Amino acid sequence: LVDSLACIAKKGVVCMTGILGNEWTMPEFTPMGDIPSLGRLTVYMSDTKSLDKAQLQHFIEAVETGQIKLRIDPSNFSLDECAEAHRYMEANQAKGKIVITL
């Protein structure tokens, strides 16, 4: 988290969406010192314990039948092109979600 915060641009945002190892405390993290003055830290949490398989299947079928349309940018970046994909996103060129192929 601290490494990510050190890399953000002015007015940049780091969103923490999960944590590995089931440890929700960070003894080396000091918000006043680690969050840049022109940056933001946000957190996304969910109390969902497990995904309802029927609900997921309904979503998949809605995508397959076109009831739900996903906006995915037509470009395709490899993992080696991740920096280029980020520049593409920062330049506001993406027409939807950007896909990085592993």
Backbone as ProteinMPNN parsed JSONL, in Angstrom:
{"seq_chain_A": "LVDSLACIAKKGVVCMTGILGNEWTMPEFTPMGDIPSLGRLTVYMSDTKSLDKAQLQHFIEAVETGQIKLRIDPSNFSLDECAEAHRYMEANQAKGKIVITL", "coords_chain_A": {"N_chain_A": [[0.823, -1.191, 0.0], [1.863, 1.277, 0.85], [3.919, 1.518, -1.023], [2.394, 1.771, -3.383], [1.073, 4.2, -2.891], [3.252, 5.893, -2.938], [3.77, 6.067, -5.608], [1.768, 7.447, -6.966], [0.347, 10.001, -9.082], [-0.036, 13.627, -8.9], [-3.112, 14.468, -7.494], [-3.871, 11.875, -7.749], [-5.323, 8.585, -7.189], [-5.427, 5.896, -4.956], [-6.91, 2.831, -4.646], [-7.751, 0.58, -2.287], [-8.639, -2.688, -2.473], [-8.624, -5.101, -1.279], [-6.869, -7.395, 0.858], [-3.997, -9.321, 1.4], [-3.379, -12.365, 3.197], [-5.111, -12.178, 5.323], [-4.746, -10.19, 7.247], [-5.7, -7.28, 8.676], [-4.507, -5.124, 9.744], [-1.94, -2.665, 9.628], [1.035, -2.236, 10.702], [3.196, -0.605, 9.939], [2.127, 1.544, 8.639], [1.382, 4.916, 8.309], [-1.023, 7.148, 8.043], [-0.98, 10.057, 7.873], [1.623, 10.545, 7.112], [2.103, 8.821, 4.982], [0.158, 9.064, 2.962], [0.129, 11.008, 0.151], [0.01, 14.618, 0.05], [-1.435, 15.663, -2.092], [-2.853, 13.501, -2.965], [-5.121, 10.65, -2.861], [-6.568, 8.104, -0.807], [-8.651, 5.409, -1.094], [-11.035, 2.929, -0.06], [-12.445, -0.191, -0.808], [-14.905, -2.302, 0.314], [-16.674, -5.325, 1.009], [-19.366, -7.081, 2.439], [-20.09, -9.523, 1.609], [-20.118, -12.91, 1.978], [-19.983, -15.237, 0.45], [-20.271, -15.873, -3.022], [-23.347, -15.92, -4.618], [-24.226, -18.553, -6.56], [-26.364, -18.841, -8.382], [-27.096, -16.21, -8.862], [-24.75, -15.248, -10.057], [-24.742, -16.868, -12.361], [-27.051, -15.919, -13.606], [-26.211, -13.321, -14.228], [-24.095, -13.909, -16.038], [-25.536, -15.136, -18.123], [-27.122, -12.959, -18.889], [-25.191, -11.278, -19.95], [-24.289, -12.884, -22.061], [-26.607, -12.989, -23.675], [-26.916, -10.403, -24.383], [-28.413, -8.671, -22.856], [-27.145, -7.324, -20.856], [-24.631, -5.123, -21.499], [-21.211, -5.046, -21.803], [-18.669, -2.681, -21.582], [-15.841, -2.864, -23.227], [-12.649, -1.965, -24.085], [-11.404, -1.974, -27.426], [-8.675, -2.309, -27.763], [-5.741, -4.301, -27.06], [-3.579, -5.328, -24.633], [-0.459, -6.725, -23.685], [1.009, -8.265, -20.759], [3.593, -7.297, -20.619], [3.244, -4.854, -21.783], [2.042, -3.245, -19.957], [2.648, -0.713, -18.796], [2.337, 0.919, -21.025], [-0.394, 0.533, -21.473], [-1.389, 1.788, -19.221], [-0.622, 4.434, -19.707], [-2.212, 4.868, -21.947], [-4.734, 4.748, -20.777], [-4.526, 6.949, -19.005], [-4.369, 8.993, -20.861], [-6.917, 9.196, -21.592], [-7.962, 7.66, -23.683], [-9.225, 5.249, -23.733], [-12.103, 3.312, -24.486], [-13.691, 1.966, -22.811], [-13.394, -0.709, -20.437], [-10.014, -1.656, -19.953], [-8.137, -4.336, -21.177], [-5.685, -6.515, -20.001], [-3.654, -8.944, -21.194], [-2.511, -12.007, -19.986]], "CA_chain_A": [[0.0, 0.0, 0.0], [2.748, 2.444, 0.923], [4.589, 1.603, -2.331], [1.426, 2.298, -4.352], [0.869, 5.618, -2.592], [4.455, 6.636, -3.334], [3.833, 6.127, -7.073], [0.647, 8.132, -7.61], [0.539, 11.366, -9.578], [-0.832, 14.627, -8.198], [-4.556, 14.212, -7.564], [-4.071, 10.455, -8.02], [-6.117, 7.831, -6.228], [-5.135, 4.485, -4.737], [-8.085, 2.172, -4.066], [-7.424, -0.72, -1.713], [-9.826, -3.523, -2.632], [-8.454, -6.35, -0.552], [-5.574, -7.513, 1.52], [-3.571, -10.72, 1.455], [-2.94, -12.889, 4.478], [-6.137, -11.977, 6.348], [-4.3, -9.219, 8.243], [-6.293, -5.981, 8.365], [-3.743, -4.061, 10.401], [-0.673, -2.366, 8.968], [1.809, -1.535, 11.729], [4.141, 0.354, 9.359], [1.377, 2.529, 7.859], [0.996, 6.146, 9.005], [-1.769, 7.901, 7.029], [-0.548, 11.449, 7.719], [2.921, 10.574, 6.45], [2.178, 7.955, 3.8], [-0.748, 9.502, 1.894], [0.616, 12.298, -0.349], [-0.935, 15.713, 0.302], [-2.295, 15.856, -3.264], [-3.351, 12.195, -3.377], [-6.222, 10.104, -2.069], [-6.657, 6.67, -0.564], [-10.015, 4.943, -0.88], [-11.107, 1.508, 0.268], [-13.689, -0.861, -1.178], [-15.122, -3.507, 1.113], [-17.976, -5.956, 0.841], [-19.612, -8.065, 3.492], [-20.539, -10.758, 0.978], [-19.278, -14.021, 2.416], [-19.77, -16.101, -0.708], [-21.036, -15.444, -4.185], [-24.501, -16.748, -4.942], [-23.991, -19.128, -7.891], [-27.511, -18.569, -9.258], [-27.008, -14.801, -9.242], [-23.647, -15.16, -11.008], [-25.193, -17.485, -13.611], [-28.001, -14.971, -14.208], [-25.393, -12.246, -14.801], [-23.389, -14.459, -17.206], [-26.527, -15.308, -19.191], [-27.524, -11.622, -19.348], [-24.099, -10.801, -20.811], [-24.309, -13.705, -23.275], [-27.77, -12.669, -24.514], [-26.887, -8.987, -24.737], [-29.225, -7.856, -21.951], [-26.135, -6.467, -20.216], [-23.527, -4.875, -22.43], [-19.973, -4.647, -21.138], [-17.82, -1.811, -22.4], [-14.449, -3.306, -23.203], [-11.901, -1.278, -25.128], [-10.941, -2.933, -28.439], [-7.221, -2.522, -27.713], [-5.328, -5.476, -26.305], [-2.219, -5.141, -24.153], [0.147, -7.853, -22.977], [1.529, -7.871, -19.452], [4.795, -6.498, -20.873], [2.808, -3.528, -22.235], [1.202, -2.693, -18.896], [2.917, 0.728, -18.673], [1.704, 1.545, -22.189], [-1.837, 0.499, -21.218], [-1.67, 2.816, -18.218], [-0.542, 5.729, -20.408], [-3.406, 4.894, -22.795], [-5.838, 5.088, -19.891], [-4.323, 8.317, -18.516], [-4.622, 9.909, -21.98], [-8.368, 9.179, -21.818], [-8.224, 7.068, -24.993], [-9.987, 4.005, -23.585], [-13.541, 3.368, -24.761], [-14.277, 0.996, -21.884], [-12.378, -1.347, -19.606], [-8.807, -2.069, -20.668], [-7.792, -5.725, -20.879], [-4.267, -6.894, -20.03], [-3.606, -10.388, -21.406], [-1.361, -12.671, -19.351]], "C_chain_A": [[0.866, 1.253, 0.0], [3.481, 2.623, -0.401], [3.654, 2.189, -3.387], [1.202, 3.786, -4.137], [2.058, 6.458, -3.028], [4.529, 6.836, -4.845], [2.749, 6.981, -7.715], [1.009, 9.55, -8.023], [-0.267, 12.335, -8.713], [-2.302, 14.387, -8.503], [-4.863, 12.754, -7.901], [-4.826, 9.772, -6.894], [-5.596, 6.402, -6.158], [-6.377, 3.9, -4.075], [-7.671, 0.788, -3.583], [-8.69, -1.568, -1.756], [-9.713, -4.857, -1.91], [-7.079, -6.392, 0.064], [-5.235, -9.0, 1.613], [-3.22, -11.12, 2.881], [-3.918, -12.68, 5.615], [-5.704, -11.055, 7.485], [-4.835, -7.857, 7.863], [-5.622, -4.845, 9.119], [-2.426, -3.889, 9.666], [0.186, -1.565, 9.937], [2.761, -0.474, 11.175], [3.449, 1.47, 8.581], [0.984, 3.719, 8.733], [0.307, 7.061, 7.997], [-1.271, 9.326, 6.814], [0.781, 11.544, 6.975], [2.959, 9.833, 5.13], [1.246, 8.349, 2.659], [-0.278, 10.874, 1.426], [-0.441, 13.392, -0.179], [-1.86, 15.969, -0.886], [-2.813, 14.525, -3.809], [-4.478, 11.744, -2.467], [-6.087, 8.6, -1.923], [-8.12, 6.344, -0.323], [-9.969, 3.443, -0.623], [-12.454, 0.981, -0.201], [-13.786, -2.129, -0.358], [-16.513, -4.048, 0.814], [-18.161, -6.959, 1.96], [-20.135, -9.387, 2.934], [-19.59, -11.89, 1.356], [-18.991, -14.988, 1.271], [-20.695, -15.637, -1.829], [-22.159, -16.434, -4.461], [-24.352, -17.243, -6.381], [-25.134, -18.831, -8.854], [-27.467, -17.122, -9.747], [-25.893, -14.595, -10.267], [-24.067, -15.732, -12.361], [-26.17, -16.569, -14.342], [-27.245, -13.829, -14.888], [-24.698, -12.728, -16.078], [-24.35, -14.61, -18.381], [-26.986, -13.961, -19.75], [-26.454, -11.016, -20.248], [-24.126, -11.557, -22.134], [-25.452, -13.33, -24.219], [-27.833, -11.197, -24.906], [-27.773, -8.101, -23.883], [-28.339, -6.882, -21.174], [-24.989, -6.335, -21.198], [-22.321, -4.369, -21.643], [-19.16, -3.777, -22.079], [-16.368, -2.227, -22.21], [-13.749, -2.653, -24.376], [-11.378, -2.302, -26.133], [-9.431, -3.177, -28.425], [-6.921, -3.763, -26.877], [-3.87, -5.294, -25.927], [-1.734, -6.414, -23.478], [0.638, -7.345, -21.624], [2.78, -7.007, -19.606], [4.456, -5.069, -21.293], [1.951, -2.806, -21.19], [1.409, -1.181, -18.734], [2.268, 1.488, -19.826], [0.179, 1.592, -22.012], [-2.227, 1.582, -20.216], [-1.612, 4.207, -18.847], [-1.775, 5.929, -21.294], [-4.628, 5.324, -21.974], [-5.731, 6.538, -19.419], [-4.601, 9.357, -19.598], [-6.111, 9.94, -22.352], [-8.742, 8.62, -23.192], [-9.119, 5.83, -24.912], [-11.475, 4.238, -23.804], [-14.301, 2.378, -23.883], [-13.16, 0.433, -21.03], [-11.215, -1.811, -20.477], [-8.446, -3.483, -20.22], [-6.292, -5.917, -21.024], [-4.242, -8.419, -20.131], [-2.342, -10.964, -20.788], [-0.844, -13.778, -20.23]], "O_chain_A": [[0.622, 2.182, -0.769], [3.653, 3.752, -0.861], [4.075, 3.014, -4.198], [1.146, 4.55, -5.1], [1.893, 7.606, -3.442], [5.279, 7.692, -5.314], [2.81, 7.22, -8.921], [1.85, 10.206, -7.41], [-1.083, 11.913, -7.892], [-2.676, 14.131, -9.648], [-5.985, 12.431, -8.292], [-4.953, 10.307, -5.792], [-5.353, 5.774, -7.188], [-6.844, 4.416, -3.06], [-7.287, -0.068, -4.379], [-9.699, -1.211, -1.148], [-10.648, -5.657, -1.946], [-6.237, -5.528, -0.184], [-6.107, -9.828, 1.876], [-2.807, -10.279, 3.679], [-3.592, -12.974, 6.765], [-6.254, -11.14, 8.583], [-4.458, -7.323, 6.82], [-6.125, -3.721, 9.126], [-1.864, -4.853, 9.145], [0.078, -0.34, 9.988], [3.098, 0.471, 11.888], [4.122, 2.266, 7.926], [0.335, 3.554, 9.766], [0.98, 7.688, 7.178], [-1.15, 9.76, 5.669], [1.03, 12.528, 6.28], [3.753, 10.169, 4.251], [1.508, 8.007, 1.506], [-0.281, 11.819, 2.214], [-1.64, 13.122, -0.254], [-2.974, 16.454, -0.692], [-3.172, 14.433, -4.983], [-4.758, 12.365, -1.441], [-5.559, 7.917, -2.801], [-8.757, 6.933, 0.551], [-8.982, 2.778, -0.935], [-13.482, 1.63, -0.013], [-12.857, -2.936, -0.335], [-17.41, -3.307, 0.413], [-17.206, -7.614, 2.377], [-20.568, -10.261, 3.685], [-18.393, -11.823, 1.079], [-17.877, -15.496, 1.146], [-21.765, -15.078, -1.585], [-21.934, -17.642, -4.527], [-24.353, -16.442, -7.316], [-24.889, -18.591, -10.036], [-27.767, -16.844, -10.908], [-26.068, -13.855, -11.235], [-23.776, -15.138, -13.399], [-26.118, -16.459, -15.567], [-27.598, -13.418, -15.993], [-24.712, -12.027, -17.09], [-24.014, -14.251, -19.51], [-27.213, -13.836, -20.954], [-26.777, -10.316, -21.208], [-24.003, -10.956, -23.201], [-25.278, -13.354, -25.438], [-28.706, -10.792, -25.673], [-27.882, -6.903, -24.146], [-28.743, -5.758, -20.876], [-24.445, -7.333, -21.669], [-22.412, -3.385, -20.909], [-18.989, -4.114, -23.251], [-15.758, -1.973, -21.171], [-14.191, -2.766, -25.52], [-10.951, -3.387, -25.738], [-8.959, -4.15, -29.012], [-7.752, -4.211, -26.088], [-3.017, -5.125, -26.798], [-2.493, -7.096, -22.789], [0.676, -6.139, -21.38], [3.003, -6.09, -18.816], [5.291, -4.173, -21.171], [1.224, -1.868, -21.516], [0.438, -0.447, -18.554], [1.716, 2.571, -19.63], [-0.458, 2.584, -22.366], [-3.273, 2.215, -20.353], [-2.452, 5.058, -18.555], [-2.314, 7.033, -21.375], [-5.437, 6.143, -22.411], [-6.72, 7.271, -19.427], [-5.019, 10.474, -19.294], [-6.512, 10.619, -23.298], [-9.723, 9.054, -23.794], [-9.7, 5.415, -25.914], [-12.032, 5.242, -23.358], [-15.432, 2.003, -24.195], [-12.095, 1.038, -20.916], [-11.41, -2.295, -21.592], [-8.451, -3.785, -19.027], [-5.699, -5.536, -22.033], [-4.755, -9.107, -19.249], [-1.24, -10.475, -21.034], [0.12, -14.454, -19.869]]}, "name": "protein", "num_of_chains": 1, "seq": "LVDSLACIAKKGVVCMTGILGNEWTMPEFTPMGDIPSLGRLTVYMSDTKSLDKAQLQHFIEAVETGQIKLRIDPSNFSLDECAEAHRYMEANQAKGKIVITL"}
